[in-house]
């Protein structure tokens, strides 16, 4: 089995790459968590702490393997003396290392350790109760699709409620909500506005995700569904959906514990794209444009617990 750590020669190549080029970095504080079996595991220090992105011009890498930070944001200064995870791309390959953010005479610095590792993906167990497939028409004979899965802890077929938003994020979420409702009303797409609550929540609590390979298409998150709309989210800015464009969509609902499923084939139009201030996360609010009446009935009754009339 191939090791996730780089070899000595690979590390030297990466170090020279960092020295030569303006390579953006992402820094996230970490802490040690001792589990039941006493194995050390690394996890984010707090749900309220976000990764901080540094531009290439904000760092200088010395031959000794020391990264000096130039005019770092205040949020990075708060990580001083803490262990941090540093992530970056090397020729589109996602890499990371763990180190301590230290104070030096010139400001703040990171020492590149002997071990640099490849970012690996842990396959998540996908929920079995619902999924979707979004189709992009590329040419007359070629279709490309992307899988979409419900995001954990988001209410898909029930009314989203404000208490779902973590308390420490409610102020920022409310600011987004006021802005997006005003935009939706101006465009005539607000409806009852419920779809915008998970949109704003997603944009405030999403964490930037470094990919194993830069630019690769990732599954989309499903953060809201009712009988009129579906909302997708992406933790990268390259969702590849266009406002006003129409896409084919397949919704899949298992209807028993064996193999039977109910599939719906419909089309949807992107009413609006909403991004966070940093333009790192994006959500797409999509309205169904072509859907069978029996499918509307199914979604209505599943969403409202009322009989469709």
C-alpha positions as CSV (number, residue, x, y, z in Angstrom):
1,X,0.0,0.0,0.0
2,X,1.4,3.4,-1.0
3,X,2.3,5.7,1.9
4,X,0.6,9.1,2.1
5,X,3.8,10.7,3.2
6,X,6.2,12.1,0.5
7,X,9.6,10.6,0.0
8,X,12.7,12.7,0.8
9,X,13.2,13.5,-2.9
10,X,9.6,14.5,-3.3
11,X,9.7,16.7,-0.2
12,X,12.8,18.5,-1.6
13,X,10.9,19.1,-4.9
14,X,7.9,20.5,-3.0
15,X,10.2,22.7,-0.8
16,X,11.8,24.2,-3.9
17,X,8.4,24.7,-5.4
18,X,7.3,26.7,-2.4
19,X,10.5,28.7,-2.4
20,X,10.2,29.6,-6.1
21,X,6.6,30.4,-6.5
22,X,3.8,32.4,-4.9
23,X,1.9,29.4,-3.6
24,X,-1.4,30.1,-1.7
25,X,-1.7,28.3,1.7
26,X,-4.7,27.5,3.9
27,X,-4.1,27.4,7.6
28,X,-6.5,25.7,10.1
29,X,-5.8,25.4,13.9
30,X,-5.9,21.8,15.3
31,X,-5.9,20.2,18.6
32,X,-5.2,16.8,20.0
33,X,-8.3,14.8,21.0
34,X,-7.8,11.6,22.9
35,X,-10.4,9.0,21.9
36,X,-11.8,6.1,24.0
37,X,-9.0,3.8,22.8
38,X,-6.3,6.4,23.6
39,X,-5.4,6.9,20.0
40,X,-4.4,10.5,19.2
41,X,-6.7,12.1,16.6
42,X,-6.5,15.5,15.1
43,X,-9.7,17.6,14.7
44,X,-10.6,21.3,14.2
45,X,-10.2,23.2,17.4
46,X,-13.7,24.6,17.3
47,X,-16.7,24.6,15.1
48,X,-16.6,28.4,15.1
49,X,-13.0,28.5,13.7
50,X,-12.6,28.7,9.9
51,X,-9.6,27.9,7.8
52,X,-7.8,31.0,6.7
53,X,-6.5,31.4,3.2
54,X,-3.2,33.2,2.6
55,X,-2.2,34.6,-0.8
56,X,1.1,33.8,-2.3
57,X,2.4,37.3,-1.8
58,X,1.7,37.0,1.9
59,X,4.3,34.3,2.4
60,X,8.1,34.0,1.9
61,X,9.7,30.6,2.1
62,X,13.4,30.4,3.1
63,X,15.9,27.8,2.1
64,X,15.9,26.4,5.6
65,X,12.3,25.4,5.2
66,X,10.8,28.3,7.2
67,X,7.7,30.1,6.0
68,X,7.5,33.8,7.0
69,X,4.1,35.4,7.0
70,X,3.8,39.0,5.7
71,X,0.9,41.1,6.9
72,X,-1.3,38.1,7.8
73,X,-4.9,38.7,8.7
74,X,-5.9,39.1,12.3
75,X,-7.5,35.7,12.3
76,X,-4.2,34.1,11.7
77,X,-2.5,36.0,14.5
78,X,-5.1,34.4,16.8
79,X,-3.5,31.0,15.9
80,X,-0.1,32.0,17.4
81,X,1.6,29.2,19.4
82,X,-1.1,26.8,18.3
83,X,-0.6,23.7,16.2
84,X,-2.0,24.2,12.7
85,X,-2.6,22.3,9.5
86,X,-1.2,23.9,6.4
87,X,-2.7,22.8,3.1
88,X,-1.7,23.8,-0.5
89,X,-1.5,22.4,-4.1
90,X,1.6,21.2,-5.8
91,X,1.0,20.7,-9.5
92,X,-2.7,20.3,-8.7
93,X,-2.0,17.6,-6.1
94,X,-3.4,18.5,-2.6
95,X,-0.7,18.3,0.1
96,X,-0.6,19.2,3.8
97,X,1.6,19.2,6.9
98,X,1.1,19.9,10.6
99,X,3.3,22.4,12.4
100,X,3.2,25.2,15.0
101,X,2.6,28.9,14.3
102,X,5.5,30.7,16.0
103,X,6.4,34.3,16.7
104,X,9.8,35.4,15.4
105,X,11.5,38.8,15.2
106,X,10.0,39.6,11.8
107,X,6.5,38.5,12.8
108,X,4.9,35.0,12.4
109,X,6.5,31.9,11.0
110,X,5.8,28.2,10.2
111,X,8.5,25.6,10.2
112,X,8.0,23.0,7.4
113,X,8.4,19.6,9.1
114,X,10.2,16.6,7.8
115,X,6.9,14.9,6.9
116,X,4.6,16.3,4.2
117,X,1.6,14.2,3.2
118,X,-0.9,13.9,0.4
119,X,-4.5,14.8,1.1
120,X,-6.6,11.7,1.0
121,X,-10.3,11.4,0.9
122,X,-12.3,9.4,3.4
123,X,-15.2,7.9,1.6
124,X,-18.4,8.9,3.4
125,X,-21.3,6.5,3.8
126,X,-24.0,8.1,1.7
127,X,-27.6,8.3,3.0
128,X,-29.9,5.7,1.4
129,X,-33.2,7.7,1.7
130,X,-32.6,10.1,-1.2
131,X,-30.2,11.2,-3.9
132,X,-30.1,13.1,-7.1
133,X,-28.2,13.2,-10.4
134,X,-27.7,16.5,-12.3
135,X,-27.0,16.3,-16.0
136,X,-25.0,18.8,-18.0
137,X,-25.5,18.6,-21.8
138,X,-22.0,19.0,-23.3
139,X,-22.7,18.2,-27.0
140,X,-25.3,16.5,-29.1
141,X,-24.1,13.0,-28.2
142,X,-22.4,13.6,-24.9
143,X,-23.8,14.0,-21.4
144,X,-21.9,14.6,-18.2
145,X,-23.6,14.1,-14.8
146,X,-22.7,14.9,-11.2
147,X,-24.0,13.0,-8.2
148,X,-25.7,15.0,-5.4
149,X,-26.3,13.9,-1.8
150,X,-28.2,15.3,1.2
151,X,-26.0,17.2,3.6
152,X,-26.0,15.9,7.1
153,X,-28.2,17.8,9.6
154,X,-30.1,19.7,6.9
155,X,-33.9,19.4,6.8
156,X,-34.7,18.5,3.2
157,X,-38.4,17.6,3.4
158,X,-39.5,19.8,6.3
159,X,-39.6,23.5,7.1
160,X,-36.1,24.8,8.0
161,X,-36.0,26.5,11.3
162,X,-33.7,29.3,12.6
163,X,-32.5,27.2,15.6
164,X,-30.7,24.9,13.1
165,X,-28.2,27.7,12.7
166,X,-25.4,27.5,15.3
167,X,-25.7,30.4,17.7
168,X,-22.3,31.8,17.0
169,X,-23.1,32.0,13.3
170,X,-26.6,33.5,13.5
171,X,-25.5,37.2,13.1
172,X,-23.7,36.6,9.9
173,X,-26.4,34.2,8.6
174,X,-29.0,36.9,9.3
175,X,-27.0,39.5,7.3
176,X,-26.9,37.1,4.3
177,X,-30.6,36.4,4.7
178,X,-31.6,40.0,4.5
179,X,-29.4,40.6,1.5
180,X,-30.6,37.5,-0.4
181,X,-34.3,38.0,0.4
182,X,-34.1,41.5,-1.0
183,X,-32.4,40.1,-4.1
184,X,-35.0,37.4,-4.6
185,X,-37.9,39.8,-4.1
186,X,-36.4,42.1,-6.8
187,X,-36.1,39.1,-9.1
188,X,-39.6,37.8,-8.3
189,X,-38.2,34.4,-7.1
190,X,-38.5,34.7,-3.3
191,X,-41.6,32.6,-2.9
192,X,-42.1,32.0,0.8
193,X,-38.3,32.5,1.3
194,X,-37.8,29.2,3.2
195,X,-35.2,28.0,0.7
196,X,-32.9,30.9,1.6
197,X,-32.5,29.9,5.3
198,X,-30.4,26.8,4.4
199,X,-28.6,28.8,1.7
200,X,-27.4,31.4,4.3
201,X,-26.6,28.7,6.9
202,X,-24.5,26.8,4.4
203,X,-22.5,29.9,3.4
204,X,-21.7,30.7,7.0
205,X,-20.8,27.3,8.3
206,X,-19.2,25.6,5.3
207,X,-15.5,24.9,5.6
208,X,-13.2,25.3,2.7
209,X,-12.3,21.9,1.3
210,X,-8.9,21.1,-0.2
211,X,-9.3,18.5,-2.8
212,X,-7.0,15.5,-3.5
213,X,-6.6,16.9,-7.0
214,X,-7.2,20.6,-7.7
215,X,-10.2,21.4,-9.9
216,X,-11.8,18.0,-9.8
217,X,-15.6,17.9,-9.9
218,X,-17.0,17.0,-6.5
219,X,-20.5,15.7,-5.6
220,X,-22.9,18.5,-4.8
221,X,-24.6,18.9,-1.4
222,X,-28.4,18.9,-1.3
223,X,-29.5,21.4,1.4
224,X,-33.2,21.9,0.6
225,X,-36.0,20.2,-1.3
226,X,-39.7,20.8,-1.6
227,X,-42.3,20.3,-4.3
228,X,-41.2,23.5,-6.2
229,X,-37.5,23.8,-5.7
230,X,-34.2,22.0,-4.9
231,X,-31.1,23.8,-3.6
232,X,-27.5,22.6,-4.1
233,X,-24.3,23.7,-2.4
234,X,-20.7,23.3,-3.2
235,X,-17.6,23.8,-1.0
236,X,-15.6,24.8,-4.0
237,X,-16.3,27.8,-6.2
238,X,-16.4,25.7,-9.4
239,X,-19.9,24.3,-9.2
240,X,-20.3,24.8,-13.0
241,X,-24.0,25.8,-12.9
242,X,-25.1,29.0,-14.6
243,X,-27.9,31.3,-13.4
244,X,-30.9,31.1,-15.8
245,X,-29.7,27.8,-17.3
246,X,-31.8,24.7,-17.4
247,X,-30.6,21.2,-16.5
248,X,-32.0,17.7,-16.5
249,X,-32.4,16.2,-13.0
250,X,-33.1,12.7,-11.7
251,X,-34.4,12.2,-8.1
252,X,-34.2,8.8,-6.6
253,X,-36.2,7.6,-3.6
254,X,-35.8,4.1,-2.2
255,X,-39.3,2.8,-1.4
256,X,-38.4,-0.4,0.5
257,X,-35.4,-2.0,2.2
258,X,-34.5,-4.2,-0.7
259,X,-34.0,-2.9,-4.2
260,X,-37.1,-1.0,-5.3
261,X,-36.8,2.7,-5.9
262,X,-38.9,5.5,-7.2
263,X,-37.2,7.7,-9.8
264,X,-38.3,11.1,-11.0
265,X,-37.1,12.6,-14.3
266,X,-37.5,16.4,-14.5
267,X,-35.9,19.6,-15.5
268,X,-34.9,22.6,-13.4
269,X,-33.8,26.1,-13.9
270,X,-31.2,27.9,-11.8
271,X,-33.1,30.8,-10.3
272,X,-30.1,32.3,-8.5
273,X,-26.6,31.6,-7.4
274,X,-25.5,32.8,-4.0
275,X,-21.9,32.9,-2.7
276,X,-20.2,33.8,0.5
277,X,-18.2,37.1,0.8
278,X,-15.0,35.3,0.0
279,X,-16.4,33.7,-3.2
280,X,-15.2,30.3,-2.0
281,X,-18.6,28.5,-1.5
282,X,-21.6,28.7,-3.8
283,X,-25.3,27.6,-3.6
284,X,-27.8,27.2,-6.5
285,X,-31.5,27.7,-6.0
286,X,-33.3,25.7,-8.7
287,X,-37.0,25.7,-9.6
288,X,-38.6,22.7,-11.3
289,X,-39.6,23.7,-14.9
290,X,-40.9,20.3,-16.2
291,X,-42.3,17.8,-13.8
292,X,-45.1,15.2,-13.9
293,X,-48.2,15.9,-11.8
294,X,-47.8,12.6,-9.9
295,X,-44.3,13.6,-8.9
296,X,-45.5,17.0,-7.7
297,X,-48.1,15.2,-5.6
298,X,-45.4,12.9,-4.2
299,X,-43.1,15.7,-3.2
300,X,-45.9,17.9,-1.9
301,X,-47.2,15.2,0.4
302,X,-43.7,14.2,1.5
303,X,-42.9,17.9,2.3
304,X,-46.1,19.1,3.9
305,X,-47.6,15.8,5.3
306,X,-50.8,17.0,3.6
307,X,-52.9,15.4,0.9
308,X,-52.3,16.9,-2.5
309,X,-55.6,18.3,-4.0
